[in-house]
C-alpha cells in the first residue's frame, strides 16, 4: 500500500469518527473506561464498549441505515378481551 493511499484512508477514518473533536471525545471516553477498577481484561472490554457504542453513533450513520420516524408504524399493544 502506498503512503498516499494510506494517508487518505486515515483521513477518511478520522472524518468518519467525527473529525478531531470526535477523536478527542473518543479519547476521553476511553480514558474514563480505562480508569475503572478491575482487571486489564475488564478495562479493555470497557474501553471497547465505550468506543463502539458512541452516543452520537445514530447521527453519524448513513441515511439508508436508520429508519426515519415516518417509516415505522406506531407500536400498539393488544389487550386481551375482558372476561366479564
Beta strands, then each sheet from edge to edge (+ up, - down):
end
